[in-house]
Amino acid sequence: MNNRPHSFLFLLFIIFCYSTKLLSQEKTEGYYYKKVTKPQSSQDLIEGYRYYKNVKEESKQEQDTTALVYALNMITISQMGIGAYYDAESSAVEALETMDNYNGDPATIKANRKSAYANLSIIYNNLEKRQEAIGRFKDALAFAENAKDSSNLYNNIGASYAQKKDYANANTHFKLAYERITTTTDTLSKAIVLDNWGATQAKLNNPDGFNNLKIALRLKKRIKAQSYLYSSYKHLSEYYKDLGEEEISRMYADSGLTVAEKYSAQYRQDALYNKLSLNSDPDLTAYLKLNDSIAIAKLLNENKYASAKYNLNIEKEEKERALLQSAVAKSKTRTYQFIVILIIIAATSLLIILIIRHRKKQIEQVYITETRISKRVHDEVANDIYRIMVKLQTSPTEVGYLMDDLDRIYNKTRDISRENNMINVAGDFRQLLNDLFLSYKSPTLNIITKYDGQLQWDEVSDLKKMTIYRVLQELITNTKKHSQAGIALIDFSKTGKKIAILYKDNGEGGMLKSKNGLQNVETRIEALNGTITFNSEANKGFTALITI
């Protein structure tokens, strides 16, 4: 009981430290990683770019090349998302150059090189530099770590060839991608590869193309990859368009448009273009081709100035963010202070309650002990002394009887003292028990003991030994006073980590006597999560089985 307030204080300290850590914790790297890799708006990309730009500068100061390369790759991705492809190209090249002069962990360098080359490939595809994109994808292949990595890269190479309308090379690389993805359990990647491969096979008049397109669509539906359905519908629409089945082609084009409107403005624009391209009007066809050329030229021109526009947006956003962060920081500080104060008040109140309860129990225990001793002194000693005083007044000559009475009073007083004095259990506990049993032996009561050889008292806690001593003392006292027994057997044994004690006498048995004493025994045993059972039958003696 004395250890509980201290244990609580230690627990409170841990809770307080952990709470403080949580309260002061800022947004993690994972938060900004998601902003860059799964952006919901251009603001997310700008926020991620700003974070990784700071990481880049800090990494340079700390000469942490691994962190620097990682930051550059994340900066590249954010710049691609915004459309600043020339800036993204510079960042990707800087990442590769940094790794050229770095002898760090080979696995980390390998993964970062793969990412940098893959990023460059995507940049070149967006800049209509298909051959450069294919070259960088092939560079990334040298750093692929597993079958899924290889499959994704072969799939991207195939897609680049398909965009160049080089369907033979596209078919070769999609086949390589499929061979590798089938060794994994990645259903979505398998569906993506089959979709692209099927579209290319269809362009080559391979009958397997249609089957692969349908399998890919079925797989995507099965795993509920809704946003990936658009490419399947687009490819099926193109397939039926090439067959001259315009009605079915329009049906798939409409399905693609429905999906596109749910997920992406870019998909929607592409879906509308595909639907318009189904129209056989030659003027519309010429317009679409011209529009493609203008769009590509515009893209290349706009990207040259994307960095300037992009930096202006970032500067504006940083000012607005600084003001917002200042207000949020003040609000958070007040909230954190309030929470900490509440924790301290609650913890202090709980600690005070525990201390008060502990003191109350100590006082109650002292009162119970004093009351019990007082009652025994009154009932057993004071009454006997009074009886002797009466005898002296009525029969002053009966000295022999008086000596017997005085001897009996002495024995009672000694018993009371022995039952309530301090016990030193630190020494030879077995000898201490033998001394206890010997003190109760008499011409009318013999105490027999049995010890299990596995029982080592040195391994038993002082609290358990103290409890065992008091319980046996109470049981022997009960036998001596009430059972008229001639023999008491005490058998000690060990069962696993538990100590089992069998106490048995050959007394009168019947109704259990000394109810208060036996209640004390039960209370002591239960306090240590032990068990005790009593059994007493007429003329069959008294039995107690203790497990502690």
C-alpha positions in Angstrom: 0.0 0.0 0.0 2.8 2.4 0.8 4.2 2.1 -2.8 1.0 3.2 -4.5 1.4 7.0 -4.2 4.9 6.7 -5.6 3.9 4.4 -8.4 1.1 6.8 -9.3 3.5 9.8 -9.3 5.8 7.9 -11.7 2.8 7.1 -14.0 1.7 10.7 -13.8 5.2 11.8 -14.8 5.1 9.5 -17.9 1.6 10.6 -18.9 2.6 14.3 -18.5 5.7 13.9 -20.6 3.9 12.0 -23.3 1.0 14.5 -23.3 3.5 17.4 -23.6 5.2 15.6 -26.5 1.8 15.2 -28.3 0.8 18.7 -27.6 4.0 20.2 -29.0 4.3 17.8 -32.0 4.2 19.5 -35.4 3.0 18.1 -38.7 5.1 15.1 -39.7 7.0 14.4 -42.9 4.3 12.0 -43.8 1.8 14.8 -43.8 3.8 16.7 -46.5 4.6 13.5 -48.4 0.9 13.0 -48.9 0.5 16.6 -50.0 3.0 16.0 -52.8 2.1 12.4 -53.8 -1.7 12.7 -53.4 -2.6 16.4 -53.8 -6.1 17.6 -53.6 -5.3 21.0 -55.0 -2.4 23.1 -56.3 -2.2 24.6 -52.8 -1.2 21.1 -51.5 1.7 21.0 -54.0 2.9 24.5 -53.1 2.8 23.6 -49.4 4.7 20.4 -50.0 7.2 22.2 -52.2 7.9 24.8 -49.5 8.4 22.1 -46.9 10.9 20.0 -48.9 12.7 23.2 -50.0 13.4 23.9 -46.3 14.4 20.3 -45.9 16.8 20.7 -48.8 18.5 23.8 -47.3 18.8 22.2 -43.8 20.2 19.0 -45.4 22.9 21.0 -47.1 23.9 22.8 -43.9 24.0 19.5 -42.0 25.7 17.8 -45.0 23.1 15.0 -44.9 23.3 13.8 -48.5 20.6 11.1 -48.1 18.1 13.6 -46.9 19.1 16.1 -49.6 18.6 13.7 -52.4 15.2 12.6 -51.0 14.1 16.3 -50.7 15.2 16.9 -54.3 13.1 14.0 -55.6 10.1 15.3 -53.7 10.7 18.8 -55.0 10.7 17.4 -58.5 7.4 15.7 -58.0 5.8 18.9 -56.7 7.1 20.9 -59.6 5.8 18.4 -62.1 2.4 18.6 -60.5 2.3 22.3 -60.8 3.5 22.1 -64.4 6.9 23.6 -64.0 8.6 20.9 -66.0 11.8 22.7 -66.8 12.3 23.4 -63.1 11.4 19.8 -62.3 14.1 18.7 -64.8 16.7 20.8 -63.1 15.8 19.4 -59.7 15.9 15.8 -61.0 19.3 16.4 -62.6 20.6 18.0 -59.4 19.5 14.8 -57.4 21.4 12.6 -59.9 24.6 14.8 -59.7 24.5 14.8 -55.9 24.4 11.0 -55.9 27.4 10.8 -58.3 29.6 12.2 -55.5 28.1 10.3 -52.6 29.2 7.0 -51.2 26.3 6.3 -48.9 24.0 3.3 -48.3 23.9 1.4 -51.6 20.2 0.4 -51.2 19.2 4.0 -50.5 21.2 5.4 -53.4 19.7 2.7 -55.7 16.1 3.7 -54.7 16.8 7.4 -55.1 18.4 7.0 -58.5 15.4 4.9 -59.7 13.1 7.7 -58.5 15.1 10.5 -60.2 15.3 8.7 -63.5 11.5 7.8 -63.4 10.8 11.5 -62.6 12.9 12.6 -65.6 11.0 10.2 -67.9 7.6 11.6 -66.9 8.9 15.1 -67.4 10.2 14.3 -70.9 6.9 12.6 -71.8 5.0 15.7 -70.8 7.4 17.8 -72.9 6.7 15.5 -75.9 10.3 14.2 -75.7 9.4 10.5 -76.1 12.8 9.1 -76.9 14.4 10.9 -73.9 11.7 9.6 -71.7 12.3 6.0 -72.9 16.0 6.4 -72.3 15.5 7.6 -68.7 13.0 4.8 -68.0 15.6 2.3 -69.2 18.2 4.0 -66.9 15.8 3.5 -64.0 15.4 -0.2 -64.8 19.0 -0.8 -63.7 17.9 0.2 -60.2 14.7 -1.7 -60.0 14.5 -3.5 -56.6 11.8 -6.1 -57.3 9.4 -7.5 -59.9 6.8 -4.8 -59.3 9.4 -2.1 -59.9 10.5 -3.7 -63.1 7.0 -4.2 -64.3 6.0 -0.6 -63.7 9.1 0.7 -65.6 8.5 -1.7 -68.6 4.9 -0.6 -68.6 6.0 3.1 -68.8 8.4 2.4 -71.6 5.7 0.6 -73.5 3.4 3.6 -73.0 6.0 5.9 -74.3 6.4 3.8 -77.4 2.7 3.6 -77.9 2.4 7.4 -77.7 5.0 7.4 -80.6 2.8 4.9 -82.4 5.7 2.4 -82.3 3.4 -0.4 -81.4 5.9 -3.2 -82.0 8.3 -1.9 -79.4 5.3 -1.1 -77.1 4.1 -4.7 -77.4 7.5 -6.1 -76.5 7.8 -4.0 -73.4 4.2 -4.5 -72.2 4.8 -8.3 -72.5 7.9 -7.9 -70.3 5.9 -5.9 -67.8 3.1 -8.6 -67.7 5.6 -11.4 -67.2 7.0 -9.7 -64.2 3.7 -8.5 -62.6 2.3 -12.0 -62.7 4.9 -13.1 -60.1 3.3 -10.7 -57.6 -0.2 -10.4 -56.0 -0.7 -6.8 -57.2 -4.1 -7.0 -59.0 -4.3 -3.3 -59.8 -0.8 -3.2 -61.5 -1.7 -6.4 -63.4 -4.9 -4.8 -64.7 -3.1 -1.6 -65.7 -0.5 -3.6 -67.7 -3.1 -5.8 -69.4 -5.2 -2.7 -70.3 -2.2 -1.0 -72.0 -1.0 -4.3 -73.6 -4.4 -5.1 -74.9 -4.8 -1.7 -76.5 -1.4 -2.1 -78.2 -2.2 -5.7 -79.4 -5.5 -4.4 -80.8 -3.5 -1.8 -82.9 -1.4 -4.8 -84.2 -4.6 -6.7 -85.0 -3.7 -9.4 -82.4 -7.0 -11.1 -81.4 -5.6 -11.4 -77.8 -5.9 -7.6 -77.5 -9.7 -7.6 -77.0 -9.5 -10.4 -74.4 -6.9 -8.5 -72.4 -8.9 -5.3 -72.5 -12.0 -7.2 -71.1 -9.9 -9.0 -68.4 -8.3 -5.6 -67.3 -11.8 -4.0 -67.1 -13.1 -7.0 -65.1 -10.1 -6.9 -62.6 -10.5 -3.2 -62.0 -14.2 -3.6 -61.3 -13.6 -6.5 -59.0 -11.1 -4.5 -56.8 -13.3 -1.4 -57.2 -10.5 0.7 -58.7 -13.1 3.2 -60.0 -10.7 6.0 -61.1 -8.7 3.5 -63.2 -11.8 2.5 -65.2 -11.4 5.6 -67.5 -8.4 4.2 -69.4 -10.2 0.9 -69.9 -13.3 2.6 -71.4 -11.1 4.8 -73.5 -9.2 1.9 -75.0 -12.3 -0.1 -75.6 -13.9 2.9 -77.3 -10.8 3.2 -79.6 -10.9 -0.6 -80.2 -14.5 -0.5 -81.5 -13.8 2.7 -83.4 -11.0 1.0 -85.3 -13.5 -1.8 -86.1 -16.0 0.7 -87.4 -18.5 -0.2 -84.6 -19.3 3.5 -83.9 -22.4 2.8 -81.7 -20.5 0.5 -79.3 -17.5 2.9 -79.4 -19.8 5.8 -78.3 -21.2 3.7 -75.5 -17.7 3.1 -74.1 -16.8 6.8 -74.7 -19.9 7.8 -72.7 -18.9 5.4 -69.9 -15.4 6.9 -69.8 -16.9 10.4 -69.7 -19.1 9.5 -66.7 -16.0 8.2 -64.8 -13.9 11.2 -65.8 -16.4 13.7 -64.5 -16.2 12.1 -61.1 -12.4 12.1 -60.7 -10.4 14.5 -62.8 -10.8 17.6 -65.0 -7.9 16.4 -67.0 -9.7 13.1 -67.6 -12.9 15.0 -68.5 -11.1 17.1 -71.1 -9.5 13.9 -72.6 -12.9 12.1 -72.6 -14.6 15.0 -74.3 -11.9 15.0 -76.9 -12.2 11.3 -77.5 -16.0 11.6 -77.9 -15.6 14.4 -80.4 -13.1 12.4 -82.3 -15.7 9.8 -83.1 -17.5 12.4 -85.3 -16.6 11.7 -89.0 -16.9 15.4 -90.0 -13.6 16.2 -91.8 -13.6 19.8 -90.6 -13.9 18.7 -87.0 -11.1 16.2 -87.5 -8.9 18.9 -89.0 -9.8 21.2 -86.1 -8.8 18.6 -83.5 -5.4 18.0 -85.1 -4.7 21.7 -85.3 -5.8 22.1 -81.7 -3.4 19.4 -80.7 -0.5 21.1 -82.3 -1.4 24.5 -80.7 -1.8 22.8 -77.3 1.6 21.2 -77.5 3.3 24.5 -78.6 1.5 26.3 -75.8 2.5 23.8 -73.3 6.2 24.0 -74.2 6.1 27.8 -74.2 4.2 28.2 -71.0 6.5 25.8 -69.2 9.4 28.2 -69.8 7.6 30.8 -67.7 6.0 28.4 -65.2 8.8 28.9 -62.7 8.3 32.7 -62.5 4.5 32.3 -62.0 5.1 29.5 -59.7 7.5 31.5 -57.4 5.1 34.5 -57.3 2.3 32.2 -56.1 4.6 30.7 -53.5 5.6 34.1 -52.2 2.0 35.1 -51.9 1.0 31.9 -50.2 3.9 32.1 -47.8 2.8 35.6 -46.6 -0.8 34.4 -46.1 0.4 31.2 -44.4 2.7 33.1 -42.0 -0.3 35.2 -40.8 -2.4 32.1 -40.5 0.3 30.2 -38.7 0.7 33.0 -36.2 -3.0 33.0 -35.3 -3.1 29.2 -35.1 0.0 29.1 -33.0 -1.5 31.5 -30.4 -4.7 29.5 -30.3 -2.8 26.2 -30.0 -0.7 27.6 -27.2 -3.8 28.7 -25.2 -5.4 25.3 -25.8 -2.3 23.4 -24.8 -1.9 25.4 -21.6 -5.5 24.8 -20.6 -5.1 21.0 -21.2 -1.9 20.9 -19.2 -3.5 22.8 -16.3 -6.5 20.4 -16.4 -4.1 17.4 -16.3 -2.2 18.8 -13.4 -5.4 19.6 -11.4 -6.9 16.2 -12.1 -3.6 14.4 -11.2 -3.1 16.4 -8.0 -6.7 15.7 -6.9 -6.4 12.0 -7.5 -3.1 11.9 -5.6 -4.6 13.7 -2.6 -7.6 11.3 -2.6 -5.2 8.3 -2.7 -3.1 9.7 0.2 -6.2 10.4 2.3 -7.6 6.9 1.6 -4.3 5.3 2.5 -4.1 7.2 5.8 -7.7 6.4 6.6 -7.0 2.7 6.1 -3.9 2.9 8.3 -5.9 4.5 11.1 -8.8 2.0 10.7 -6.3 -0.9 10.9 -4.7 0.5 14.0 -8.1 1.0 15.6 -9.2 -2.6 14.7 -6.0 -4.0 16.2 -6.3 -1.9 19.4 -9.9 -2.9 19.8 -9.1 -6.6 19.4 -6.3 -6.5 21.9 -8.4 -4.5 24.3 -11.3 -7.0 24.1 -9.0 -10.0 24.7 -7.4 -8.4 27.6 -10.8 -7.5 29.1 -12.4 -10.9 28.3 -9.6 -13.2 29.1 -7.3 -11.5 31.6 -9.4 -8.9 33.5 -12.2 -11.4 34.1 -9.8 -14.0 35.5 -8.1 -11.4 37.8 -11.5 -10.3 39.1 -12.4 -14.0 39.8 -9.1 -14.4 41.8 -9.9 -11.3 43.8 -13.3 -12.8 44.7 -11.6 -16.0 45.7 -9.2 -14.2 48.0 -12.1 -12.5 49.7 -14.0 -15.7 50.2 -11.3 -18.3 50.6 -8.0 -16.7 51.5 -6.4 -20.1 52.3 -6.7 -21.8 48.9 -3.2 -20.8 47.8 -2.7 -23.8 45.5 -5.8 -23.1 43.4 -4.7 -19.4 43.3 -1.3 -20.3 41.9 -3.0 -22.4 39.1 -5.2 -19.5 38.2 -2.3 -17.1 38.2 -0.3 -19.5 35.9 -3.2 -19.6 33.6 -3.5 -15.8 33.5 0.2 -15.6 32.7 -0.1 -18.0 29.8 -3.0 -16.0 28.4 -1.1 -12.8 28.7 1.9 -14.4 27.0 -0.3 -15.7 24.2 -1.7 -12.3 23.6 1.7 -10.7 23.5 3.0 -13.4 21.2 0.2 -13.0 18.8 0.6 -9.3 18.4 4.4 -8.7 18.7 6.7 -8.1 15.7 8.0 -11.2 13.9 11.5 -11.3 12.4 11.0 -13.4 9.3 14.4 -12.5 7.7 16.3 -15.3 9.4 15.7 -19.1 9.3 11.9 -19.1 8.7 11.6 -22.9 9.1 13.2 -22.7 12.5 10.9 -19.8 13.4 7.9 -22.0 12.5 9.2 -24.9 14.5 9.6 -22.6 17.6 6.0 -21.5 17.1 4.7 -25.1 17.0 6.9 -26.1 20.0 5.3 -23.3 22.0 1.9 -24.8 21.5 2.9 -28.4 22.2 1.6 -29.8 25.5 0.8 -33.1 27.1 -2.6 -33.0 25.4 -1.6 -31.6 22.0 1.0 -32.9 19.6 1.9 -31.0 16.4 3.3 -32.9 13.5 4.9 -31.1 10.5 5.8 -32.3 6.9 7.9 -30.2 4.5 8.2 -30.6 0.7 11.9 -30.7 -0.3 11.2 -28.3 -3.2 10.0 -25.5 -0.9 12.7 -23.0 -0.3 11.7 -20.3 2.2 14.5 -18.0 1.0 12.6 -17.6 -2.2 9.4 -16.5 -0.4 8.7 -12.8 0.2 8.7 -11.5 3.8 5.0 -10.5 3.5 4.0 -14.0 2.6 6.1 -15.5 5.4 4.5 -13.1 7.9 1.0 -14.0 6.7 1.8 -17.8 6.9 3.1 -17.4 10.4 0.0 -15.4 11.6 -2.5 -17.7 9.9 -0.9 -20.9 11.4 -0.8 -19.2 14.8 -4.5 -18.4 14.5 -5.4 -22.0 13.4 -3.4 -23.7 16.2 -5.0 -21.3 18.8 -8.4 -22.3 17.4 -7.5 -26.0 17.7 -6.2 -25.6 21.3 -9.1 -23.6 22.5 -12.1 -25.2 20.8 -11.5 -28.6 19.2 -10.2 -30.8 22.1 -7.8 -32.3 19.5 -4.8 -34.4 20.5 -3.0 -34.2 17.2 -2.6 -31.4 14.6 -0.9 -32.1 11.2 0.7 -29.3 9.2 1.8 -30.3 5.6 3.8 -27.8 3.5 4.2 -28.4 -0.3 4.9 -26.4 -3.4 2.7 -26.5 -6.5 4.2 -24.5 -9.4 4.8 -21.0 -8.0 2.2 -21.5 -5.2 2.7 -22.7 -1.7 0.0 -25.2 -0.4 -0.5 -25.8 3.3 -2.8 -28.5 4.6 -3.8 -28.0 8.3 -5.7 -30.9 10.0 -6.6 -31.9 13.5 -8.5 -34.8 15.0 -10.8 -32.7 17.3 -14.5 -32.8 17.8 -15.3 -31.0 14.5 -18.8 -29.9 13.9 -19.7 -26.2 13.9 -16.8 -23.9 13.0 -15.9 -22.1 16.2 -13.9 -18.9 16.8 -15.6 -17.3 13.8 -13.8 -14.0 14.2 -10.4 -15.7 14.2 -11.2 -17.7 11.0 -12.4 -14.5 9.4 -9.0 -12.9 10.2 -7.4 -15.9 8.6 -9.5 -15.5 5.4 -8.8 -11.8 5.2 -5.0 -12.3 5.5 -4.9 -15.0 2.8 -7.2 -13.1 0.3 -5.1 -9.9 0.8 -2.3 -11.9 -1.0 -4.6 -13.2 -3.7 -4.5 -16.6 -2.1 -7.3 -19.1 -1.3 -8.4 -20.9 1.9 -11.1 -23.5 2.4 -12.4 -24.9 5.8 -14.1 -28.2 6.5 -15.3 -29.4 9.8 -17.6 -32.4 10.5 -18.7 -33.8 13.8 -16.2 -36.3 15.2 -14.1 -35.9 12.0 -11.9 -33.0 13.1 -11.1 -29.7 11.4 -9.3 -29.2 8.0 -8.0 -26.1 6.3 -6.4 -26.0 2.8 -4.4 -22.9 2.0 -2.9 -21.9 -1.3 -0.8 -18.7 -1.4 
